[in-house]
Amino acid sequence: MTTAADTFAEFLATLVETLDESSEERARRLHLSRHHLDRVVSAAGGEPPERMRRRLLLERAAYVLVTTDRPVLDVAIEAGFGSHEAFTRAFTRAYGTAPSRWRHAPTRTQIRAASQVHFHPPGSLRLPTARKVTAMDLLTRMIEHHLWLTGEMLARASRLTDEQLDVPIEVPIGTIDDDMTIRSVLGRLVGQLAQWNAAVEQRRYDWDQERGKSISTLRRELADEGPTFLAQVRTTIEEGRLDDTFVDATCDPVRVFTYGGMVAHVLTFAAVRRLVVLGAFENLGITDLDAGDPMEWVAQPA
């Protein structure tokens, strides 16, 4: 049996593809009468389907205004308005100022709506989240991003020659490691995970074993140490033990750290090392990872 929620979900999926088409076309695709579709969407989304569509078109227009230099009239026509004046009136009601003024002092592009359905650049819809993302969720996603990006960098490094891997990296801001090369910094990124895994388990760690490893060896070690590190952090977060302390036997003399401090340390210094390697990659013409920014990555579903 099809519920109102099912129909609303199907409507939203269709709306992505038919934002610039008529309400009749959407009703036809859903095999519903225009009246029935209006009633279901209004009940489930808090606004009639055509009003939702017009709002989303305005949100898209606002995005176009702030990201391009296209004339306002072109943006108005693309949004389905027959004139500059009609677009200006609708835009001003929604955003509090005329589109030409808003373009030079933009605010948020989203217009308040009970459904929390909004235009999501470049051409999709953003739906309300099914669950609240906590700070702990974000922390876990940042670690997952670190492990993913380290793996991607190792994959790129596997294409390089030994000479390219071992060329000294000159960093004008100073160094956090001695004798930095692509090989040595990647080795420290993987070794950092192994080191802290050992520290949490109160095992000694052989720092010298990080030196001179092949990329294939580092990839195998990342496959072992990465999931182990992530699992222990997830467990610590779930049990609410980020403030708990442990003895780090990898230090000489031994020291005491909190789990939260350890995670902060890993993410901070890993970010610096990743940028060092990515900068060296750029000098070699490898640019597809850009700066490894986690901003979009952490927003994707796990």
N, C-alpha and C positions, 0 to 999 in steps of 0.2 A: 504493500500500500504506500502510495506517494504522500508524504507529509508536506505541510507548508514550508518547513525548513528545507526539505529536499528541493522543492520548487524554487525557493529563494536562492539556493546554492546554484541550481541550474541557470537561473536568470543571471546571476553574477558571472558565471562562466561564459554565457552567451554575450553579455554586455561587453566583455573585453574585446570580442571580435566585431561587435556591431555598434560601437560607441557613436559612430558617425551615421548610423542608419536609423530608420524610423521605428517607433514603438510597434507598429504593425508587423514589421519584419521580425522583431524579437519574439512577439507572440506567436507568429507563424512557425518559427524555428522550434519553439517549445510546445507546439501543438495545443495552444491554449487560446481562449478568446481574450481580446484586449481587456474586457471588463474583469475577467477572472484573474488575469495577470496583475492588473492594477490593485485588486483587492488583496491578493496574497503578498505582493511586495510591500504594499503600504503597511500591512499588519506586521510583517517580519522585519522590515527595514526602517520603519518610522517615517517614510516619505514615499510618494507615488513614484513609479519607475521613471516617468518622464522628468520629474523634478530631480531625481537622483542623477539621471543622465546629464541634464543641463548643468547641475552643480559640478559633476566630474569634468565636463567640457570647460567650465570656467577654471577649475583647478589646473587642467592641462594648459589652458591659455596663459595662466599666471606663470607656469613653468616655462613656457615658450618665451614670454616677455622678458623674464629675468635671465634666460640663458642664450638668447639670440638678439640680433638687432633688427629683426623683421618689423616692417611697419605695423602699427596697431590695426589698421584696416585689414591687412592680410590675416592677422591673428584672429580678428573678429569673424571673418568669413569662414576660416577653418573651424571655428567654434560653433558654426551654424547660425550666426547672426546675419541679418540682411543688410545691416548698416553699422557704421561707426557709432552712431548715436545710441542705437539699441544695445550694442555691446557695452558702451560706456555706462549706461544706466544700470545694466545688470551687474557689471563688474563693481561699480561703486556701491551698490546695495550689499554686495557680498564682502568686499574688502575695505569699505569705508573711504576710498579715494579712487580717483579716475585712473585707468590703466597706465596712461602716460606718466602720471606722478608716481604711481606705485612702482613702476619699472625702475625709477631712480632711488627709491627708498623702500625696497621690498620687505614684507613681513613673511610669515609662514604662508605657504601656498594652499594648505588645507583649510577648507571651510567646515565649520562645526556641523556635525551630522550625527543623529542618534545611531545610525547603523555602523559608524566608524569605518565605512568603506570609502576609500579615497583614491585619487589618481596617483599612480606610482611610476615615476619616470623610468625608462623612456616611453613606455606605451602599455602599461599594465595597470592592475588595480591592487591596492593594498587592503587586505581584509583584517578585521579585528583578530588579535591573537587568541588562540585557544587557551593559553595559559600565561601566567605572568612570569617574565624572565627575571630571575633574581641576580644580585651581584655575584653570587656563587656560581650561577650558570655561566655568567660572562667570564669569570675567572677560568672555569674549565674550558670554555671555548677558546680563550686566548692560548692556553697550553696546547690544545688540539691544533690550533693554527701554527704554533711554533713547531710542533712535530711535523705537520704537513709541509711547511715551508722548508724546513731543514731537509726533508726527504727530497723535495723538488730541487733544491740546490745541489744535493749530492748527485741527483740524476744528471744535472747539467755538467757538474764537475767530471763525471765519468767520460765525457766527450773530450776532455782536455788532455794534453800531453803532460808528461812528468815535468818538463821544463816550465810549462805554464802553471802547473800546480805549485811549484816550488819557488816562483819568483817572489822576492820580498814585496810586501804591500806597504806603501808609504802612506801614512795617515796623518794629515796636518794637525789633527786635534790631539795627537798623542796616542799611546797604545795601552791596552789593558792586558795584553799578552806579549811575551817575548818573541822576537823573530817571526813576525806574522807573515804567513803565506796562505793561499787558498786552502792548501792541504792542512796546515796546522790549525787554522781557525775552524775549519769544518771538524777536525779532530777534537777540538775543544768543545764545540757545540754538542757533539755526541758524548764526549767524555764527561761533560758537565752533568748530563743525565745519569750516567753510570756512577759518577762520584757521589751524587746525592742519593741515589738508590742505595749505595754502600753505606752512606752516612746514616740514613734512616734505619738500616739494619745493623748499625754499629759494627761495620766491617772496615778494615783498613783498605786503603785505595792506593794502587801503584800509579803515580802520576807519570812516570817515565814510559809506561806502556802506551800512552797516547801518541807518541812521536812516530812519524814516518809511515803511518798505515795507508794501505791502498784504499781507494774510494769504494771498491767492492766490499772490503772488510768493514768500513764505516757504515755502509748501507745495511749490512747484516746486523751490526751491533745496534744501529738505530731501531731496527725491527724488533730487537729484544728489549733494549733499555727504555725506548719511548713508551710502549704500552705499560711497562712496569711502573714507570714514573707517573703516568697519567692515572693508573689504577689506584696508586697509593694516595694521590692528591684527591681523587674523587671520594675515596673512603674517608679521608680526613675531613673533607667538607661535609659529607653526609652525616658524619658523627659529631660535627660541631667542634672539632679539635684543632682548629687553626692556631689557637693560642697555646696549645700544649707544647712542651719543650722536649728535645731529644739531645743526646750527647753525640757530637760529630767526631767520630774517631779518625776521620780522614785528615783532620788538622793536627799540626804538631806545634804547640801542645793542643790537646783536645779542647773543644769549645762547646758551649750549649747554645742552641738556636731554637726558635719556635718554627712550627711547620709553615705558618703564614709568612714569616720572614724568609724562609727558604724559598718559597714559591716566588715572592717578590724579587729576591736576588736572581733567581734563574731567569725570570722574564726580562728583568732590566738588562743584565749583561748579555743575555742571548740576543736581545734586540740590537745591541751595539755590534756584536759579532756578525749577525746576519747582514747588517748594513755594510760592514767592511767587505764581506764576501760579495755582496751584490754590486758594490762599487767596483771591485776587481773584475767581476763578470762584465760590467758595462764597458770597461776598458778593452775587453776581449770581444765585444760585439754581442754579448748575450744579454738581452734586455727584456725578454718576455715576462720576467717576474717583477719588473718595475722596481719599486722600493719595498716590496713585500708587505705593503700596508694591510693590517688586519681589519680595517674598518668595515669593508663590505663582506669579508669572509665570515666574520663572527656573527653577522646578521642573518646568514643563511641557516636553514634548518639543519640540525646535527644529523 
